[in-house]
């Protein structure tokens, strides 16, 4: 990671232009018209990558200092795959109010906020309140990046197995940040029969141990489909399993799924269903790992999503923009669609531009584009 200039400062005239006295002209112009910030500063192309270090990868609550390498890595991916400048911000607080206040206060320095590795359920409130407080995109990648890529892969897996969204039954294990966002984007894509499970079984309103976030999730999913009971009971006859929970699903449970099943076991480093087991009972198998086919990797989504949002000076990232990103990713597979290729590679040079273009167009449709 390094910060490099885009203009030379190698002589007196260039110094006078880049700094005093020349810079004062730009400051004066922006003071008169703050909208000029997006033409004359790096702000509209810069995202703050914000964490409190409480849910770092599979490492858990390791603190802000130990989280920095991940935030730096994220910044590298933003630049490499989206041409977006990312600044890692590791906060020495886990207090919801302090995090929100800090991000709001530093927001004028950034064109968008990417929340990262903040534990659930705190992450939901932090994101929701920042969206209300700010007029720039706020995006929790652990939720929505995962959801976008999952939907993209699922669109192609359903096509391959001859299913429609309306006729598909999905089980999601994990009711944290990723599980909630995946359930919501699948609903937006037309899938209606969804059961989300946690350690105690299907998240449904007949349980009396639900957090407010899980209660809201139950009302959107199991309450509508009538699903109840254990993970094993939810698996019986299911078309799709999406794992974002860790742990292991016994093979005898996996074997109860429908014919031509779809299994996305995305825990790292150990998928909930090992691909060798999954392939014995499913037609399409995906993981979060790079050493197996069909890697569900957030890098396919977040750089292009922010690129597209920044290109039209969007005030927010809408559900429509996320679904558009997923559709664009799915479409890139095209005629190459097969059991081992339901999602493009992160190194496919078409990915970033295709996602950005789809997101920008969706922002215009949704009324959040300002350019």
Secondary structure, 3 states (H helix, E strand, C coil): CCCCCCCCCCCHHHHHHHCCCHHHHHHHHHHHCHHHHHHHCCHHHEEEEEECCCCECCCECCCHHHHHHHHHHHHHHHHHHHCCEEEEEECCCCCHHHHHHHHHHHHHHCCEEEECCCCCCHHHHHHHHHHHHCCCEEEEHHHHHHHHHHHHHHHHHHHHHCCCHHHCEEEEECCCHHHHHHHHHHHHCCCCEEEEEECCEECCCCCCCCCHHHHHHHHHCHHHHCCCCCHHHHHCCCCEEEECCCCCCCHHHHCCCCCCEEEEECCCCCCCCCHHHHCCCEEEEEECCCCCCCECCHHHCHHHHHHHHHHCCCCCCCHHHHHHHHHHHHHHHHHHCECCECCCCCCCCHHHHHHHHHHHHHHHHCCCCCC
